[in-house]
């Protein structure tokens, strides 16, 4: 392969005896096919390889095994196990920055020790899991005297670099219980056969933690049909089992919506058609009105005892909220556009108070000791909690109040909470002793949209020693202002739910943040009142004398 590339390079240079040094500048726009990937050809075992070389070769071949159905990787295995080894049971992902260590195992085989950073289960669910892991390989000689692996665990062991080259993340979209909007459940699938894998994942249903709060339009038992998924000229044709025909016209439209949103992660898919046993199914039009509530265009914040708004150029005081000094305001929360809920602030840290408007004085909605910053969901409920949690969160509106059961929070110190724009999920930051936990839970509601209980949580953002603030960036990403163990100060981390985390450049003395649907919208405030907005890959100071910026939610 390398020789071929070298030959092609020589031929290309031979056609150009000299490089131009003068003349007009021309532009080019090369078109790379959507979903284009580079195939890496693995090599089989060489003669008289040592036991360690066999294990090393097997790990290299299995890392790219999806391109050949692991045929080369199985050449490193003894015949008795070559057909039994199942690479699809899961993936252990290790840091490429620390090469695997190879030692002699107790049975004379090879032990591989890795710095694991994450795992992937058989359904494509990614979990950060930083720990040292060992894998043992027992080897025997075959009839030709060559070493082959005779005992090994199922699944794959690959580096994070190989994982990024081999797998792609895809959100599977389900429906809120009121079918008002979509909720993603992120999975990872190999590039090879990704379209069919995505649809199988969608038909298989949501992850267990999310299931109580959402639904799907596909009838129970619907599977991918024999026609599978084909993509041509931007159209994905999805063949389903006969059970799909039991869905009514409204459900079929929602099925199309789920499929369209889910398959849109494959760049070449622009539309979706349904078939059953190869016969076209009239599903009507996708329910494109399923949208998230709209946030206010500009973040609000506290400025010199008033509620103000940053319009991109300057900080402007909100009419009627010019003087909130007596309230000792902090941490404003703003409703989504069109949602019947007031803008609120914390007053002195122990009262939740509505922000006054012309002719309407402030109203105390809730009182508690050391309240968490409030969050407003798309149903108009305002969420908060006493820091010392009794196993529930408080929710209020202008005319009602209640509690949302969360037994798993009992006895913890709750520091932050934010409800997602879809209203089906909430991120909660709590502390157990000195241990910080960032957790995601499903929000279960009754038929009126009133929240009643939180489901069992999952942890995200492993390794944080401190968290100062959190905000939803988009449906799949949470911005965390905090520090992991190796960092000297808090900085913004973009934590992908069911995926990897990315740290942004630090802002000195950052204490709070907010975001609105994308990473470019992240706004950060500092302890001394400076406001920073994104500027290229870094930050730009935009205002002074402010605190606690907030978009809707």
C-alpha positions as CSV (number, residue, x, y, z in Angstrom):
1,X,0.0,0.0,0.0
2,X,2.8,2.4,0.9
3,X,4.7,1.5,-2.2
4,X,1.6,2.2,-4.3
5,X,1.1,5.6,-2.8
6,X,4.8,6.4,-3.3
7,X,4.6,5.4,-6.9
8,X,1.5,7.6,-7.5
9,X,3.3,10.5,-5.8
10,X,6.3,10.1,-8.2
11,X,4.0,9.9,-11.2
12,X,2.2,13.0,-10.1
13,X,5.4,15.0,-9.7
14,X,6.7,13.8,-13.0
15,X,3.8,15.5,-14.7
16,X,4.8,18.9,-13.2
17,X,8.4,19.7,-14.1
18,X,8.3,22.9,-12.2
19,X,5.9,24.6,-9.7
20,X,4.4,27.9,-10.8
21,X,5.8,30.9,-9.0
22,X,3.7,33.6,-10.7
23,X,0.2,34.2,-12.1
24,X,-3.3,34.6,-10.8
25,X,-4.6,32.9,-7.7
26,X,-7.3,30.2,-8.3
27,X,-9.7,28.7,-5.8
28,X,-10.8,25.1,-5.6
29,X,-13.7,23.4,-3.9
30,X,-13.0,19.7,-3.9
31,X,-16.0,17.6,-3.1
32,X,-15.4,14.8,-0.7
33,X,-18.2,12.2,-0.6
34,X,-20.4,12.4,2.5
35,X,-19.5,9.8,5.0
36,X,-16.1,9.3,3.4
37,X,-13.6,7.3,5.5
38,X,-10.1,5.9,5.0
39,X,-9.9,2.1,5.0
40,X,-6.9,0.8,7.0
41,X,-5.7,-2.6,5.8
42,X,-4.7,-4.8,8.7
43,X,-1.9,-7.4,8.4
44,X,-2.0,-11.0,9.4
45,X,0.5,-12.8,11.6
46,X,4.1,-13.2,10.3
47,X,6.1,-16.4,10.5
48,X,7.8,-17.2,13.8
49,X,6.3,-14.2,15.6
50,X,6.7,-14.2,19.4
51,X,3.7,-14.4,21.8
52,X,3.8,-10.7,22.4
53,X,4.0,-9.9,18.7
54,X,1.0,-12.1,18.1
55,X,-1.0,-10.2,20.7
56,X,0.1,-6.8,19.4
57,X,-0.8,-7.8,15.9
58,X,-4.2,-9.1,17.0
59,X,-5.0,-5.8,18.8
60,X,-4.0,-3.8,15.7
61,X,-6.1,-6.0,13.4
62,X,-9.1,-6.0,15.6
63,X,-9.1,-2.2,16.0
64,X,-10.0,-2.0,12.3
65,X,-11.8,-5.2,12.0
66,X,-15.2,-3.8,11.0
67,X,-13.9,-3.3,7.4
68,X,-13.4,-7.1,6.9
69,X,-15.7,-8.6,9.5
70,X,-12.6,-9.3,11.6
71,X,-11.3,-11.8,9.2
72,X,-7.6,-10.7,9.6
73,X,-8.0,-10.5,13.4
74,X,-9.2,-14.1,13.5
75,X,-6.0,-15.2,11.8
76,X,-4.3,-14.6,15.1
77,X,-6.6,-17.0,17.0
78,X,-6.4,-20.7,17.3
79,X,-9.0,-22.5,15.1
80,X,-11.0,-23.6,18.1
81,X,-11.8,-20.0,19.2
82,X,-11.6,-18.1,15.9
83,X,-15.3,-18.7,15.2
84,X,-16.3,-18.3,18.9
85,X,-14.8,-15.0,19.7
86,X,-17.4,-12.3,19.6
87,X,-16.1,-8.7,19.2
88,X,-19.6,-7.2,19.4
89,X,-20.1,-7.6,23.1
90,X,-18.5,-4.3,24.0
91,X,-15.4,-2.1,23.6
92,X,-12.8,-1.1,26.2
93,X,-11.2,2.2,25.1
94,X,-7.8,3.2,26.4
95,X,-5.6,6.3,26.1
96,X,-3.3,6.3,23.2
97,X,-1.1,8.6,25.1
98,X,-0.1,5.7,27.4
99,X,0.9,2.6,25.3
100,X,-0.3,-0.7,26.6
101,X,2.1,-2.6,28.9
102,X,2.8,-6.2,28.0
103,X,3.9,-8.7,30.7
104,X,4.0,-12.4,31.2
105,X,0.8,-13.8,32.7
106,X,0.7,-16.5,35.4
107,X,-0.2,-19.2,32.8
108,X,2.7,-18.1,30.5
109,X,0.5,-16.1,28.2
110,X,0.5,-12.3,27.7
111,X,-1.1,-9.8,30.1
112,X,-2.0,-6.4,28.6
113,X,-2.4,-3.5,31.0
114,X,-4.1,-0.3,29.7
115,X,-5.2,3.1,31.0
116,X,-8.9,2.7,30.3
117,X,-10.8,6.0,29.6
118,X,-14.2,4.7,28.6
119,X,-16.3,1.6,27.7
120,X,-18.9,0.9,25.0
121,X,-21.6,-1.7,25.6
122,X,-23.1,-4.0,23.0
123,X,-25.9,-1.4,22.3
124,X,-23.4,1.4,21.6
125,X,-23.8,3.3,25.0
126,X,-20.6,5.1,25.8
127,X,-19.5,5.6,29.5
128,X,-16.5,7.4,30.8
129,X,-14.7,5.0,33.1
130,X,-11.1,6.0,34.0
131,X,-9.2,3.1,35.5
132,X,-6.4,0.7,35.0
133,X,-7.6,-2.6,33.3
134,X,-5.8,-5.8,32.4
135,X,-6.6,-8.4,29.7
136,X,-5.1,-11.8,29.6
137,X,-4.3,-13.8,26.4
138,X,-3.4,-17.5,26.6
139,X,-1.4,-18.8,23.5
140,X,-0.7,-22.2,22.1
141,X,1.3,-23.4,19.1
142,X,-0.6,-24.6,16.1
143,X,0.4,-27.6,13.8
144,X,3.0,-25.4,12.1
145,X,4.6,-24.4,15.4
146,X,3.2,-20.9,15.2
147,X,1.8,-19.1,18.3
148,X,-1.9,-18.4,18.2
149,X,-4.3,-17.0,20.9
150,X,-6.4,-19.8,22.4
151,X,-8.1,-18.0,25.3
152,X,-9.3,-14.4,25.3
153,X,-12.3,-12.3,26.4
154,X,-15.0,-11.3,24.0
155,X,-15.2,-7.7,22.9
156,X,-12.6,-5.2,21.6
157,X,-9.7,-3.4,23.2
158,X,-8.8,-0.3,21.2
159,X,-7.2,3.1,21.7
160,X,-9.2,6.3,21.8
161,X,-7.6,7.4,18.5
162,X,-8.6,4.2,16.8
163,X,-12.1,4.5,18.4
164,X,-12.5,8.0,16.8
165,X,-11.4,6.6,13.4
166,X,-13.7,3.5,13.6
167,X,-16.8,4.7,15.4
168,X,-19.2,7.7,15.0
169,X,-21.7,9.0,17.5
170,X,-25.4,9.1,16.5
171,X,-28.3,10.5,18.6
172,X,-31.4,8.2,18.4
173,X,-34.5,10.4,18.7
174,X,-37.5,9.5,20.8
175,X,-40.6,11.4,21.8
176,X,-41.6,13.2,24.9
177,X,-44.8,11.7,26.5
178,X,-46.9,14.5,25.0
179,X,-45.2,14.0,21.6
180,X,-44.4,17.7,21.6
181,X,-40.7,17.4,20.9
182,X,-37.8,15.0,20.4
183,X,-35.3,13.7,22.9
184,X,-31.9,12.2,21.9
185,X,-30.3,9.1,23.3
186,X,-26.7,9.1,22.0
187,X,-25.1,5.9,20.8
188,X,-21.8,5.0,19.0
189,X,-21.7,2.7,15.9
190,X,-19.0,1.6,13.5
191,X,-18.8,3.5,10.2
192,X,-19.3,0.2,8.5
193,X,-23.1,-0.6,8.3
194,X,-23.9,2.5,10.3
195,X,-27.3,3.3,8.8
196,X,-28.8,-0.1,9.6
197,X,-27.2,-0.1,13.1
198,X,-28.7,3.3,13.8
199,X,-32.2,2.1,12.8
200,X,-31.9,-1.1,14.8
201,X,-30.9,0.9,17.8
202,X,-33.9,3.2,17.4
203,X,-36.3,0.3,17.1
204,X,-34.7,-1.4,20.1
205,X,-35.8,1.5,22.3
206,X,-34.2,4.0,24.6
207,X,-31.7,3.5,27.4
208,X,-33.2,2.2,30.6
209,X,-32.6,5.4,32.6
210,X,-34.4,7.5,30.0
211,X,-37.3,5.1,29.2
212,X,-39.8,6.2,31.9
213,X,-39.9,9.8,30.6
214,X,-40.2,9.2,26.8
215,X,-42.1,7.2,24.2
216,X,-41.7,6.0,20.6
217,X,-44.2,5.9,17.7
218,X,-43.1,2.5,16.5
219,X,-45.4,-0.3,17.5
220,X,-44.0,-2.8,20.0
221,X,-42.0,-5.5,18.3
222,X,-41.2,-3.6,15.1
223,X,-37.9,-4.6,13.7
224,X,-35.8,-3.9,10.7
225,X,-37.1,-5.8,7.7
226,X,-35.1,-8.0,5.3
227,X,-34.6,-5.0,3.0
228,X,-32.6,-3.2,5.7
229,X,-31.6,0.4,5.1
230,X,-30.4,1.7,1.7
231,X,-29.2,5.2,1.0
232,X,-29.2,6.6,-2.5
233,X,-29.3,10.1,-3.9
234,X,-29.9,11.5,-0.4
235,X,-32.9,9.2,0.2
236,X,-32.9,6.6,3.0
237,X,-35.3,3.7,2.3
238,X,-36.0,1.9,5.6
239,X,-37.7,-1.5,5.4
240,X,-39.6,-2.5,8.5
241,X,-41.3,-5.6,9.7
242,X,-45.0,-6.1,9.2
243,X,-45.8,-4.9,12.7
244,X,-45.2,-1.3,11.5
245,X,-48.5,-1.5,9.6
246,X,-50.5,-1.5,12.8
247,X,-49.6,2.1,13.4
248,X,-52.2,4.8,12.5
249,X,-51.5,7.7,10.2
250,X,-50.4,10.0,13.0
251,X,-48.1,7.4,14.4
252,X,-46.6,6.8,11.0
253,X,-45.9,10.5,10.6
254,X,-44.1,10.4,14.0
255,X,-42.2,7.3,13.0
256,X,-41.0,9.2,9.9
257,X,-40.0,12.1,12.1
258,X,-38.0,9.9,14.5
259,X,-36.2,8.2,11.6
260,X,-35.5,11.5,9.7
261,X,-34.0,13.1,12.8
262,X,-32.0,10.0,13.7
263,X,-30.6,9.3,10.2
264,X,-29.8,13.0,9.7
265,X,-26.5,12.3,11.5
266,X,-25.5,10.6,8.3
267,X,-24.7,13.6,6.2
268,X,-25.9,12.2,2.9
269,X,-29.4,11.5,4.2
270,X,-31.9,14.3,3.3
271,X,-35.2,12.4,3.4
272,X,-36.6,9.0,4.5
273,X,-39.1,6.6,2.9
274,X,-40.7,3.6,4.7
275,X,-41.4,0.2,3.2
276,X,-42.7,-3.1,4.6
277,X,-41.4,-6.2,2.8
278,X,-40.3,-3.9,0.0
279,X,-43.7,-2.3,-0.5
280,X,-43.9,1.5,0.0
281,X,-45.8,2.7,3.1
282,X,-47.7,6.0,2.9
283,X,-46.4,7.7,6.1
284,X,-47.5,11.2,5.0
285,X,-45.1,14.1,6.0
286,X,-42.8,14.1,8.9
287,X,-44.2,16.0,11.9
288,X,-41.7,18.9,11.4
289,X,-43.6,21.1,14.0
290,X,-41.9,19.1,16.7
291,X,-39.5,21.8,17.9
292,X,-37.8,22.8,21.2
293,X,-39.1,25.9,22.9
294,X,-37.2,29.1,21.9
295,X,-34.9,30.8,24.4
296,X,-34.6,34.5,24.8
297,X,-32.2,35.9,22.2
298,X,-30.0,37.7,24.7
299,X,-28.9,36.5,28.2
300,X,-30.1,38.3,31.3
301,X,-27.9,39.0,34.3
302,X,-27.6,41.0,37.5
303,X,-26.0,44.4,37.0
304,X,-25.6,46.9,39.9
305,X,-28.7,45.5,41.7
306,X,-30.9,45.5,38.6
307,X,-31.9,42.9,36.1
308,X,-30.3,43.6,32.8
309,X,-29.8,42.1,29.4
310,X,-26.7,41.9,27.2
311,X,-27.7,42.6,23.6
312,X,-24.3,41.8,22.1
313,X,-23.0,45.4,22.4
314,X,-24.0,46.7,25.9
315,X,-25.8,45.8,29.1
316,X,-29.3,47.3,29.2
317,X,-31.5,47.4,32.3
318,X,-34.9,45.6,32.0
319,X,-37.9,47.9,32.4
320,X,-39.5,47.7,35.8
321,X,-36.4,45.8,37.3
322,X,-34.1,48.8,37.7
323,X,-33.8,48.6,41.4
324,X,-33.8,45.2,43.1
325,X,-31.2,46.1,45.7
326,X,-33.5,45.3,48.6
327,X,-34.0,41.8,47.3
328,X,-30.2,41.1,47.2
329,X,-30.9,39.4,43.8
330,X,-28.8,36.6,42.2
331,X,-29.1,33.8,39.8
332,X,-32.0,34.9,37.5
333,X,-34.0,32.3,35.6
334,X,-36.0,33.2,32.4
335,X,-38.9,31.3,30.9
336,X,-38.8,30.1,27.3
337,X,-40.6,32.2,24.7
338,X,-44.4,31.6,25.0
339,X,-44.2,29.8,28.3
340,X,-46.5,31.1,31.0
341,X,-44.0,31.7,33.8
342,X,-42.4,34.7,35.5
343,X,-38.8,35.6,35.4
344,X,-37.4,34.9,38.9
345,X,-34.3,35.5,41.0
346,X,-33.0,34.2,44.3
347,X,-33.4,36.8,47.0
348,X,-30.6,36.6,49.6
349,X,-30.1,33.0,48.8
350,X,-33.2,31.8,50.8
351,X,-36.2,33.1,48.8
352,X,-37.4,32.5,45.2
353,X,-38.9,35.8,44.1
354,X,-40.6,37.0,40.9
355,X,-38.9,39.9,39.1
356,X,-41.1,43.0,39.3
357,X,-42.4,44.6,36.1
358,X,-44.2,48.0,35.6
359,X,-47.0,48.0,38.1
360,X,-46.5,44.5,39.4
361,X,-44.4,44.1,42.6
362,X,-42.2,41.1,43.3
363,X,-43.8,38.0,44.8
364,X,-42.2,35.3,47.0
365,X,-42.8,31.9,45.4
366,X,-40.8,29.7,47.7
367,X,-38.6,29.9,50.8
368,X,-35.9,27.5,51.9
369,X,-32.4,27.4,53.3
370,X,-29.5,28.0,50.9
371,X,-31.5,27.4,47.7
372,X,-29.9,26.2,44.4
373,X,-30.1,28.5,41.4
374,X,-33.6,28.1,39.8
375,X,-34.4,26.5,36.4
376,X,-37.6,26.9,34.4
377,X,-39.0,24.1,32.2
378,X,-41.1,24.3,29.1
379,X,-44.3,23.6,31.1
380,X,-43.7,26.7,33.2
381,X,-42.5,24.9,36.4
382,X,-39.7,26.6,38.3
383,X,-37.3,24.2,40.0
384,X,-35.1,24.7,43.0
385,X,-33.9,22.8,46.1
386,X,-32.5,23.4,49.6
387,X,-28.8,22.6,49.6
388,X,-29.3,19.9,52.2
389,X,-31.6,17.7,50.3
390,X,-34.4,15.7,51.8
391,X,-34.8,13.4,48.8
392,X,-36.9,15.7,46.7
393,X,-36.8,18.9,44.6
394,X,-39.2,21.8,44.9
395,X,-41.3,23.0,41.9
396,X,-43.5,26.1,41.9
397,X,-45.6,28.2,39.5
398,X,-47.4,31.4,40.0
399,X,-50.4,29.5,41.4
400,X,-49.2,26.1,42.7
401,X,-46.3,24.3,44.3
402,X,-45.2,20.8,44.8
403,X,-42.3,18.4,45.3
404,X,-40.6,16.0,42.9
405,X,-39.5,12.8,44.5
406,X,-35.8,12.0,44.1
407,X,-34.8,9.5,46.9
408,X,-31.3,9.1,45.5
409,X,-30.6,12.7,46.5
410,X,-31.4,12.1,50.2
411,X,-28.7,13.5,52.5
412,X,-26.7,15.0,49.7
413,X,-25.7,18.7,49.2
414,X,-27.4,19.8,46.0
415,X,-25.4,22.6,44.3
416,X,-26.8,23.0,40.8
417,X,-29.7,21.7,38.7
418,X,-30.9,22.4,35.1
419,X,-33.9,21.0,33.3
420,X,-33.3,20.3,29.6
421,X,-35.3,22.3,27.0
422,X,-37.3,19.1,26.2
423,X,-38.5,18.9,29.8
424,X,-37.8,15.1,29.9
425,X,-34.3,15.3,31.5
426,X,-32.5,17.1,34.3
427,X,-28.9,17.5,35.2
428,X,-28.1,17.7,38.9
429,X,-24.8,18.5,40.6
430,X,-24.5,17.2,44.1
431,X,-21.9,16.5,46.7
432,X,-21.5,13.5,48.9
433,X,-18.8,14.5,51.4
434,X,-15.9,15.6,49.2
435,X,-17.1,13.7,46.2
436,X,-18.8,15.7,43.4
437,X,-21.4,14.0,41.2
438,X,-22.8,15.2,38.0
439,X,-25.9,13.1,37.2
440,X,-28.6,13.0,34.6
441,X,-32.1,11.7,35.4
442,X,-35.4,11.4,33.6
443,X,-38.3,13.6,34.6
444,X,-41.6,11.7,35.0
445,X,-44.7,13.9,34.7
446,X,-48.5,13.3,35.0
447,X,-50.9,14.0,32.1
448,X,-50.9,17.8,32.9
449,X,-47.2,18.1,32.6
450,X,-46.7,18.4,36.4
451,X,-43.3,16.8,37.4
452,X,-43.8,14.0,40.0
453,X,-40.6,12.0,40.3
454,X,-37.1,11.7,39.0
455,X,-35.9,8.4,37.6
456,X,-32.7,6.6,38.6
457,X,-29.7,8.7,37.4
458,X,-26.7,8.1,35.4
459,X,-23.3,9.8,36.0
460,X,-21.7,12.0,33.4
461,X,-18.5,14.1,33.5
462,X,-16.3,11.8,35.5
463,X,-13.4,13.1,37.4
464,X,-14.5,16.5,38.4
465,X,-13.2,17.7,41.8
466,X,-15.3,20.9,41.8
467,X,-18.3,22.3,39.8
468,X,-19.3,25.9,40.0
469,X,-22.1,26.0,37.4
470,X,-23.8,23.9,34.7
471,X,-25.9,24.8,31.6
472,X,-27.4,22.9,28.7
473,X,-25.6,23.8,25.5
474,X,-27.7,21.7,23.2
475,X,-29.8,18.5,23.6
476,X,-26.7,16.3,23.8
477,X,-24.2,18.5,25.5
478,X,-23.8,20.1,29.0
479,X,-21.4,22.9,29.8
480,X,-19.7,22.3,33.1
481,X,-17.7,25.1,34.8
482,X,-15.4,23.1,37.0
483,X,-12.1,21.5,37.4
484,X,-10.9,17.9,37.1
485,X,-8.2,16.6,39.4
486,X,-5.3,17.7,37.2
487,X,-6.5,21.3,36.7
488,X,-5.5,24.2,39.0
489,X,-8.7,26.2,38.4
490,X,-12.3,26.0,37.1
491,X,-12.8,26.1,33.3
492,X,-15.6,25.3,30.9
493,X,-15.9,21.7,29.8
494,X,-18.3,20.6,27.1
495,X,-19.6,17.2,28.3
496,X,-21.3,15.2,25.6
497,X,-24.0,12.9,27.1
498,X,-23.0,9.4,26.2
499,X,-19.7,10.7,24.7
500,X,-16.5,12.5,25.2
501,X,-15.6,15.8,27.0
502,X,-13.7,18.8,25.7
503,X,-12.1,21.6,27.7
504,X,-12.3,25.1,26.4
505,X,-9.5,27.7,27.0
506,X,-9.7,29.0,30.6
507,X,-11.2,32.3,31.8
508,X,-9.5,33.5,34.9
509,X,-11.7,33.6,38.0
510,X,-14.8,32.3,36.1
511,X,-17.7,31.6,38.4
512,X,-20.9,31.2,36.3
513,X,-22.0,30.5,32.8
514,X,-25.0,30.0,30.4
515,X,-25.5,28.8,26.9
516,X,-28.2,28.7,24.2
517,X,-28.3,25.8,21.8
518,X,-24.6,25.7,20.6
519,X,-21.1,25.9,21.9
520,X,-20.5,29.3,20.3
521,X,-23.2,30.8,22.6
522,X,-21.5,30.0,25.9
523,X,-21.2,33.1,28.1
524,X,-19.0,33.3,31.2
525,X,-19.0,35.7,34.1
526,X,-16.1,36.2,36.5
527,X,-15.9,36.8,40.3
528,X,-15.0,40.5,39.6
529,X,-17.9,41.1,37.3
530,X,-16.4,40.7,33.8
531,X,-18.5,39.1,31.1
532,X,-16.8,37.0,28.4
533,X,-18.2,35.7,25.1
534,X,-16.7,33.3,22.6
535,X,-14.2,34.7,20.2
536,X,-12.8,32.2,17.7
537,X,-11.2,29.4,19.8
538,X,-10.9,31.7,22.8
539,X,-12.8,34.4,24.7
540,X,-13.5,38.2,24.4
541,X,-14.3,40.5,27.3
542,X,-17.7,42.0,26.5
543,X,-19.0,43.8,29.6
544,X,-18.2,44.6,33.2
545,X,-20.1,45.0,36.4
546,X,-22.4,41.9,35.9
547,X,-23.0,38.5,37.4
548,X,-25.0,35.3,36.9
549,X,-25.8,35.4,33.2
550,X,-28.8,33.3,32.1
551,X,-30.6,32.2,28.9
552,X,-34.0,30.6,29.1
553,X,-34.3,27.4,31.1
